[in-house]
Amino acid sequence: MAEDIILSVQNLTKVYPGVTALNRVSVEFRRGEVHALCGENGAGKSTFIKAVAGAIEPTEGTIEIEGKRYSAITPAQSRGHGIEVIYQEFNLVPDMSISENIFLGGRVSGKRTVDYKGMREATVKLFSEFGLNIDPDAEVKELSPALQQLVEILKAVSKNVRILIMDEPTAPLTVSEVEILYDIVDRLKKRGVTIIYISHRLEEVFRLTDRVTVFKDGCYVDTVKTSETDRTGLIRMMVGHDIENEFVSQEGAAKDSEVVLKVENLSGNGVCNVSFELHRGEILGFAGLVGCGRTEIMQVLYGAVRKESGRVLLNGKEARIRSPKDAIDAGIGMIPEDRKNHGVFLTQSISWNISFPKLKQLSHFTVVNKKAERQLAESYEKMLDIRTPSLEQHAGNLSGGNQQKVVIAKTLAAGTKIIIFDEPTRGIDVGAKSEIYKLMHSLIAEGHSIIMISSEMDELLGMSDRLVVLCEGRMMGTLEKNEMEKARILDLASGNR
């Protein structure tokens, strides 16, 4: 099989001050295969990608591409071998059209002037090849995150890609768009393109890939044929032990407990007449396709967007929530979907992030009591098992799971009893997911109430006590635990009652 090896790394090592991000990793990738790269956050996947793409220089080891060996590779050399990387953060120019973004940095013809007509025609042809019906003249800023993801993929395809690295490519996609992505991956594979596929969603790994390589703590664990392993075996390789019953809820959750939040005909932010009740000690799930209005109605409830009509009652009394501060003062907290931009201050310390909501109470005039601030942070570090060498470390240096714990700590420190979790485990590895689920259950056991928005069906079915389904900004129904079935949820989410 040696002639089929397109990319091989041997003893690849990257050492940063105080940490070894990659430790003598050796792995091979075959021409025309879809090869998953799995592991917990911090396992070394991102460092591996950067080394292969030329973004960082390895401390030790070699990278061999199509028979040419490098001790370190530049971005230009990597691209010259047809290596393209699609990162989670998009690399598009918002004010340019789709066709301009796809061919940015290259020319369709040999002319010195920009060939706009040629770019447009080539974009239309590219869309046609992959069965897509998108206006090539639309500006990227007008597109949904899902369509922007597809533009990123086609931009790579337009460059005669031979090795395509995809980092969590389905995170922003709807169910139908995920199927489009699967189709694109299948078509690229038939063309002989090698795809290195990184995803925390194990169902995608088993649906798409031929082989799986697992990293753990910067080290290579094993490479196996996807058909010769299962979810349990893969998780065991990733975390070192089995994870069982991750969704098992606490006893006595909520059905007949008191109503702590009642929403009546709430409208605004593109959503109309949503009504629901939240009980003490309950996890109330919100389901629906991307763009259905789940996040939008929670932004209204949280005071981030002004309501147009409706009422919000807390413990039987009407609440006037006109801002997030009003919501927090009323005991409502929100864990946002985009934690990096809206949940934590990445360049501030963990301690500062946790204590931020209580700075007024921790200060005398304008001087913060550093001892009290640290004691508060330490209490939540212990309570939530935030894994960090120091509370003075910047939050941006933490793994996704630990960043999420900091956001939760900050919310709890504000004294909230009702917590909105918007995509609580997006971008979090399977081991950290289990920890977040246990944390949510412990909050429920302590008398908190949770509203959970999720795009993961298993998460919704496993964690929710009841489920509200939305479609195109309207409420389609509420399902009790014994009524929750995938087919029924998808039916309601598609607009069929």
Sequence and secondary structure as in RCSB ss.txt:
>XXXX:A:sequence
MAEDIILSVQNLTKVYPGVTALNRVSVEFRRGEVHALCGENGAGKSTFIKAVAGAIEPTEGTIEIEGKRYSAITP
AQSRGHGIEVIYQEFNLVPDMSISENIFLGGRVSGKRTVDYKGMREATVKLFSEFGLNIDPDAEVKELSPALQQL
VEILKAVSKNVRILIMDEPTAPLTVSEVEILYDIVDRLKKRGVTIIYISHRLEEVFRLTDRVTVFKDGCYVDTVK
TSETDRTGLIRMMVGHDIENEFVSQEGAAKDSEVVLKVENLSGNGVCNVSFELHRGEILGFAGLVGCGRTEIMQV
LYGAVRKESGRVLLNGKEARIRSPKDAIDAGIGMIPEDRKNHGVFLTQSISWNISFPKLKQLSHFTVVNKKAERQ
LAESYEKMLDIRTPSLEQHAGNLSGGNQQKVVIAKTLAAGTKIIIFDEPTRGIDVGAKSEIYKLMHSLIAEGHSI
IMISSEMDELLGMSDRLVVLCEGRMMGTLEKNEMEKARILDLASGNR
>XXXX:A:secstr
 GGGEEEEEEEEEEEETTEEEEEEEEEEEETT EEEEE  TTSSHHHHHHHHHTSS  SEEEEEETTEEESS  H
HHHHHTTEEEE SS    TTSBHHHHHTTTS SSS SS  HHHHHHHHHHHHHHTT    TTSBGGGS HHHHHH
HHHHHHHTTT SEEEEESTTTT  HHHHHHHHHHHHHHHHTT EEEEE S HHHHHHH SEEEEEETTEEEEEEE
GGG  HHHHHHHHHSS    TT   TT STTS EEEEEEEEEETTEEEEEEEEETT EEEEE  TTSSHHHHHHH
HTTSS  SEEEEEETTEE    SHHHHHHTTEEEE S HHHHT  TTSBHHHHHHGGGTTTTEETTEE HHHHHH
HHHHHHHHHT   S TTSBGGGS HHHHHHHHHHHHHHTT SEEEEESTTTT  HHHHHHHHHHHHHHHHTT EE
EEE S HHHHHHH SEEEEEETTEEEEEEEGGG  HHHHHHHHTT  
